[in-house]
Amino acid sequence: TVVYGDKTFRVRMVPSAFVYEKCRLLIGPGVIVDPNVFLNEVKLLNVEDRAGLDPQCAIIEPKHIEADKSGHLASEIGTTGSGTGPCNADRVLRRARMARDVPELQKFLTDVPLEVNNAIDSGENVLIEGTQGTFLSLWHGTYPYVTSKDVTASAACSDVGVGPKKVSDVIIVFKAYVTRVGAGPLPGEISWEEAERRGWAEIASVTGRRRRAAPFNFDLAKRAVMLNSATQAAITKIDVLFPECKGAKSFSDLSAEARDFIRRIESEIKIPVTLIGTGPEVLDIVDRRFE
């Protein structure tokens, strides 16, 4: 979910940097694409001249969505029903349809690894945006209650075609409390009623389901930093834990309790917290990177 100005956007395919009008928006070959979702978002966001996707992207078809909404994926795992898992399975079996095979996508096709690596080599700023949380990783998560691929930083780079030597920073994003949709363990989980009382009650943007909630988990955070080789951290929704911090733009504007919370996180995870979200709007942020 992206809140910019007086508008709220719920996007699934187009990178969230669409708010920056000079940004090229690319989807790498390791990503699977629902053409209907992609085309609708491109039109909604008016980014046809900036969006591109790799011909090697696998395509989510109606049969994948149907399979995802039935059987054990829906009843036991609590999948989102987007077709992601069955499509990834077809890709592994070498029978998935590819973006290059879809006529409606032809004008968006581009060699994403080549574009991105050329941009890096030219000194341009490149941000690779990952998806989902570390502990939904197929390799490192709470199996079997996970997604259908790895979602750590190394996987995000692989999805785009960027090697590890070209990465200068890894920013790991934490929410000020933990949330989860669907089945699977959630240490310290509180009831929906308690989440509502604390202001932590959330509805998932893709599924419309309630998000389960728990307090910030320092042990999980430390492991996530390790698994992603994170060099800095971003903390979102600090204003939900500390409402007096809403809209703050500098660290000194945060309450003493909020600053102590951030310092404790830094002490535990051993990397600096450089970005702190203080509200839903894109510019509701404390940026400590240049302090």
C-alpha positions, 0 to 999 in steps of 0.5 A, spaced: 500 500 500 502 506 497 499 513 500 501 519 496 498 526 497 491 524 497 491 518 494 492 511 496 494 505 491 494 498 493 499 495 488 501 488 487 506 488 480 508 495 479 514 497 483 512 502 489 517 507 486 512 509 481 511 515 485 518 518 483 516 520 476 523 519 473 524 512 475 524 506 470 519 501 473 522 494 471 520 487 473 525 481 472 525 474 469 525 471 476 518 474 477 511 471 475 506 476 472 499 476 472 497 480 466 491 482 468 493 485 474 500 488 471 496 491 465 490 494 470 496 497 475 500 500 469 493 504 466 491 506 473 498 509 475 499 512 468 506 508 467 506 505 460 512 509 458 516 507 464 514 500 465 518 494 463 518 486 464 523 481 462 520 476 456 522 470 461 517 472 466 512 466 467 505 468 467 499 466 472 494 463 468 486 462 471 488 455 472 493 457 477 489 461 481 483 456 481 488 451 483 491 456 489 484 457 491 482 449 492 486 443 496 491 444 501 494 450 499 487 454 501 485 449 507 491 448 510 497 453 508 492 459 508 495 461 501 493 468 498 489 465 492 493 469 487 496 463 483 503 464 485 504 457 488 501 453 482 505 458 477 512 457 480 510 449 480 509 449 473 515 453 472 519 448 475 516 443 471 518 447 465 511 448 462 509 455 464 507 460 459 512 466 459 511 473 458 514 473 451 508 468 449 503 474 451 501 479 445 498 484 450 505 484 454 509 485 447 510 493 448 513 492 455 518 487 454 525 488 455 532 485 457 531 487 464 538 484 467 541 488 461 538 494 463 539 494 470 546 492 470 548 497 465 544 502 469 549 500 475 555 500 471 553 507 469 553 510 476 545 510 476 541 509 482 538 502 482 533 500 488 531 492 487 525 491 491 523 485 494 517 482 496 514 478 503 517 477 509 524 473 510 520 468 514 515 466 508 521 464 504 521 457 502 528 455 504 528 460 511 521 460 513 516 457 517 515 451 512 510 449 510 507 455 512 511 459 507 511 462 500 513 458 493 520 461 493 526 464 496 524 472 498 531 474 501 535 479 499 540 474 495 533 472 491 531 479 490 538 480 486 537 473 482 530 475 480 533 481 477 539 478 474 544 482 479 550 479 482 552 480 489 558 484 488 554 490 485 550 490 491 552 496 495 547 496 501 541 492 503 536 495 507 531 490 511 524 493 513 521 491 519 514 493 522 514 496 529 510 490 530 509 483 527 503 481 522 502 475 519 496 473 514 494 465 514 496 459 518 503 458 521 507 460 527 506 467 530 510 467 537 507 472 542 500 473 538 495 477 541 487 476 539 484 481 534 480 484 539 487 486 543 490 488 536 484 493 535 485 496 542 492 497 540 491 500 533 495 494 530 488 491 527 490 490 519 486 488 513 491 485 508 491 488 501 491 482 497 486 477 500 482 482 504 483 477 510 485 480 517 492 480 519 494 476 525 499 481 530 504 480 535 509 485 538 516 486 535 520 480 535 528 481 536 530 474 535 526 474 529 529 480 527 536 478 528 536 472 524 533 476 518 539 481 518 543 475 518 540 471 512 539 478 508 546 480 510 543 487 511 547 493 512 541 498 515 534 497 517 528 501 516 522 501 521 515 502 519 509 504 523 512 507 529 506 512 529 502 506 531 506 504 537 507 511 539 501 516 536 505 522 538 510 521 533 505 521 527 508 526 522 515 527 525 521 528 520 527 528 525 529 523 530 529 529 535 522 530 534 520 522 536 518 521 543 523 519 548 520 512 548 520 511 541 527 513 541 529 508 546 525 503 542 529 504 536 536 504 540 534 498 543 533 495 536 539 497 533 543 494 539 540 488 538 540 487 531 547 490 530 546 495 524 543 502 524 536 504 523 536 509 518 529 510 516 523 510 520 516 511 518 512 516 522 505 515 518 502 512 512 504 518 507 510 516 503 513 523 506 512 521 513 519 519 514 525 520 518 531 519 514 537 518 518 542 516 512 545 523 512 545 525 519 
